[in-house]
Amino acid sequence: MNSHSSLFAVDHCRPLVMGVVNITPDSFSDGGKLYASGRPDVDSIVSWAAKLIDQGADILDIGGQSTRPGARPVTESEEIERVIPALAALARRFDVPLSVDTSVPAVMKLAAQEGAAMINDVYALRFPGAIQAAAETKLPVVLMHMQGEPRTMQAAPQYDDVASEVGDFLAGRVLACEAAGIDRNRLAIDPGFGFGKTLEHNMSLFRALPGFAAMGLPVLVGLSRKRMIGELLDKPVADRVYGSIAIAMLAAQRGVSMIRVHDVAGTVDALKVLAAIESYN
């Protein structure tokens, strides 16, 4: 549904909650859940989306390529086969903005035709042709920072000043997008927690979130169940729910606009409580 082109301009009382719909066999937290016999299971995808919406998701983020550390890339045709039929089914069924998590120009264009409301690109439109494709769709775009690429990004990430370097990168990508004809009011930024960052880098970035918000663009964060939570709590992926909700609350207090999560119900409740307390008089 393309009626959500002003998604970033809306003044919300709390961060928007983005529910994860991973149509992959190998994503770190939920890979394979929406697969049957090695193929996307559209019925399961629709059921999962309905559950997330019922739990209060404001946006659904649909991805067909895992970006976990060490993940192998899939071909353009594989990604199209995973994402586009599911996206079309969800767009026909639900009145909720649908984000497509992709870096591939052909997927961006097809997704826009099938009702996507937003592009969420971990490569910040750096693939050949991506920035032109995004401009053609006229959709809002999230630009994320990543050092390296998924297969190698956690090998030995290094920064002199992680917050400054990530901020400079994102500012540069915003300028590139504007030069390509993408209006600034269609852009959001994501510092890319866990994408080519150690725990120390992630902690520094988190403390710098108010500075990213001060750049004047909506800020999306994806922290849910990530290694950062596991290292802080010494817990496996399945046991990181409460830690993920806690860090979502802390991110909201630091000015973020959107939070990408696996555990929608708990995150929505926590953010509602925070919004009510902060607005109470």
C-alpha positions in Angstrom: 0.0 0.0 0.0 1.7 3.1 -1.3 -0.5 5.5 0.8 2.2 5.6 3.5 4.7 7.8 1.7 4.5 10.3 4.6 5.3 7.6 7.2 8.3 9.4 8.5 6.5 12.7 8.9 3.9 11.5 11.3 4.3 12.8 14.9 4.0 9.6 17.0 3.7 9.6 20.8 6.1 6.6 21.0 8.5 4.9 18.6 6.9 2.8 15.9 7.3 -0.9 16.4 8.5 -2.8 13.3 7.7 -6.5 13.4 10.1 -8.9 11.7 8.9 -11.2 9.0 12.0 -13.2 7.9 11.3 -15.3 4.9 14.7 -17.1 5.2 15.9 -20.5 6.2 18.9 -19.1 8.1 18.2 -15.9 10.0 19.8 -15.9 13.4 16.6 -15.9 15.6 13.8 -17.3 13.5 15.2 -18.7 10.2 13.0 -21.4 8.7 9.9 -20.6 10.7 8.1 -19.4 7.6 9.4 -22.1 5.3 7.9 -25.4 4.3 9.9 -28.0 2.3 12.5 -25.4 1.5 10.2 -22.8 0.1 8.3 -19.8 1.5 5.1 -20.8 3.1 2.7 -18.0 2.2 -0.1 -19.3 4.5 2.3 -19.3 7.5 3.6 -15.9 6.5 0.1 -14.5 6.5 -0.7 -16.1 9.8 2.5 -14.7 11.3 1.8 -11.2 10.0 -1.7 -11.3 11.4 -0.3 -12.3 14.8 2.2 -9.4 14.8 -0.5 -6.9 13.7 -2.8 -8.2 16.5 0.0 -7.6 19.0 0.3 -4.0 17.9 3.0 -3.9 15.2 2.9 -0.5 13.3 5.0 -1.8 10.4 6.1 -5.2 9.1 9.6 -5.6 7.7 9.8 -8.4 5.1 13.1 -9.9 4.2 14.3 -12.7 2.0 18.0 -12.6 2.7 19.6 -13.3 6.0 22.2 -10.7 7.2 23.4 -12.6 10.3 27.2 -12.8 10.6 28.5 -15.4 8.2 25.3 -15.5 6.1 25.7 -16.5 2.5 24.2 -14.1 -0.1 21.2 -15.4 -2.2 20.7 -14.7 -5.8 18.4 -12.0 -7.1 15.9 -14.6 -8.4 15.9 -16.4 -5.0 15.2 -13.2 -3.1 12.4 -12.3 -5.5 10.9 -15.7 -5.2 10.9 -15.4 -1.4 9.8 -11.9 -1.0 7.4 -10.8 -3.8 4.6 -13.4 -3.5 4.5 -13.0 0.3 4.6 -9.2 0.1 1.7 -9.2 -2.5 -0.4 -11.5 -0.3 0.2 -9.3 2.8 -0.6 -6.1 0.9 -3.9 -7.6 -0.3 -4.8 -8.7 3.2 -3.7 -6.1 5.7 -3.9 -2.4 6.1 -0.5 -1.9 7.7 2.7 -0.4 6.1 5.0 -3.1 4.7 8.7 -2.5 4.6 10.9 -4.6 2.3 14.4 -5.4 3.7 16.5 -5.5 0.6 19.6 -4.1 -1.1 18.7 -5.3 -4.6 17.3 -2.8 -7.2 15.0 -5.3 -8.9 13.5 -6.3 -5.6 12.9 -2.7 -4.7 11.1 -2.0 -7.9 8.9 -5.1 -7.8 8.1 -4.6 -4.1 7.0 -1.0 -4.8 4.6 -2.4 -7.5 3.2 -5.0 -5.1 2.4 -2.5 -2.3 5.5 -2.0 -0.2 5.5 1.3 1.8 9.2 1.5 2.6 12.7 0.2 1.7 15.0 -0.9 4.5 18.5 -1.3 3.1 21.4 -2.6 5.2 23.8 -1.4 2.5 22.4 2.1 2.5 21.7 2.0 -1.3 25.3 1.3 -2.2 24.6 -1.6 -4.6 24.9 -0.6 -8.3 21.6 0.8 -9.4 20.1 0.8 -5.9 19.9 4.5 -5.4 18.3 5.1 -8.8 15.8 2.3 -8.2 14.9 3.7 -4.8 14.4 7.2 -6.3 12.1 5.7 -8.9 9.9 4.0 -6.3 9.4 7.3 -4.5 9.2 5.2 -1.2 10.7 6.2 2.1 14.1 4.6 2.6 16.0 3.5 5.7 19.8 3.9 5.3 21.8 1.6 7.6 25.5 1.5 8.4 27.5 -1.7 8.0 31.2 -2.2 8.1 32.1 -4.9 5.5 29.4 -7.4 4.5 27.5 -10.1 6.4 29.9 -13.0 5.6 32.9 -11.1 7.2 31.6 -8.1 9.1 32.3 -9.6 12.6 35.8 -10.9 11.8 37.7 -7.9 13.2 35.7 -4.6 13.1 37.8 -1.5 13.8 37.0 2.2 14.3 38.9 5.1 15.7 35.6 6.8 16.9 32.7 4.6 16.0 29.9 7.1 16.7 31.7 9.8 14.6 32.5 7.5 11.7 29.0 6.0 11.6 27.5 9.5 11.7 29.7 10.7 8.9 28.9 7.7 6.8 25.1 8.2 7.2 25.4 11.9 6.6 27.2 11.1 3.4 24.6 8.6 2.2 21.9 11.2 2.9 23.7 13.7 0.7 24.1 11.0 -2.0 20.4 10.2 -1.9 19.4 13.9 -2.1 21.7 14.3 -5.1 19.9 11.3 -6.7 16.5 13.0 -6.3 15.3 11.3 -3.0 13.8 14.0 -0.8 15.3 14.3 2.7 11.8 13.8 4.2 11.8 10.3 2.7 14.9 9.2 4.5 15.6 7.6 7.9 18.9 6.4 9.3 20.0 3.3 11.3 23.4 3.0 13.0 23.5 -0.7 12.3 23.9 -2.4 15.7 25.8 -5.6 15.3 26.7 -5.0 11.7 30.5 -4.9 11.8 30.6 -3.8 15.5 32.0 -5.4 18.7 30.1 -5.1 22.0 32.2 -2.0 22.9 31.3 -0.4 19.5 27.6 -1.2 20.1 27.7 0.3 23.6 29.3 3.5 22.3 26.8 3.8 19.5 23.9 3.3 21.9 25.1 6.0 24.2 25.4 8.2 21.1 21.8 7.7 20.0 20.7 11.2 21.0 23.3 12.6 18.6 21.9 10.5 15.8 18.4 11.7 16.5 19.8 15.3 16.5 20.7 14.8 12.8 17.1 15.7 12.1 16.1 12.4 10.5 14.0 9.5 12.0 16.3 6.9 13.6 15.5 3.1 13.3 17.3 0.7 15.5 17.4 -3.1 15.4 18.6 -4.6 18.7 16.2 -7.4 19.2 17.8 -10.6 20.5 21.2 -9.6 19.0 24.6 -10.8 20.2 24.9 -7.5 22.2 22.0 -8.6 24.4 23.5 -12.1 24.7 26.9 -10.9 25.7 25.4 -8.5 28.3 23.2 -11.2 29.8 25.2 -14.3 28.9 22.1 -15.9 27.4 21.3 -17.7 24.1 19.0 -16.2 21.5 15.8 -17.7 22.8 16.3 -16.2 26.2 17.0 -12.6 25.2 13.4 -11.4 25.1 13.3 -9.4 28.3 16.7 -7.9 27.6 15.5 -6.9 24.2 12.4 -5.2 25.6 14.5 -3.4 28.2 16.9 -2.0 25.5 13.9 -0.9 23.4 12.7 1.2 26.3 16.1 2.7 26.7 16.3 3.4 23.0 12.9 5.2 23.1 14.2 7.4 25.8 17.2 8.4 23.6 15.0 9.7 20.7 14.6 6.8 18.3 11.6 6.8 16.0 11.3 3.1 15.0 12.4 -0.1 16.7 12.7 -3.4 14.8 11.7 -6.3 17.0 10.9 -10.0 17.1 8.8 -9.7 20.3 6.1 -7.3 19.3 3.6 -7.7 22.1 6.0 -7.1 25.0 7.7 -4.2 23.3 4.5 -2.5 22.4 3.2 -2.8 26.0 6.5 -1.5 27.4 6.6 1.5 25.1 2.9 2.3 25.9 3.7 2.4 29.6 6.8 4.6 29.0 4.7 7.0 26.8 2.0 7.2 29.4 4.4 8.0 32.2 6.3 10.6 30.2 3.1 12.4 29.1 1.3 12.2 32.5 0.6 15.5 34.2 
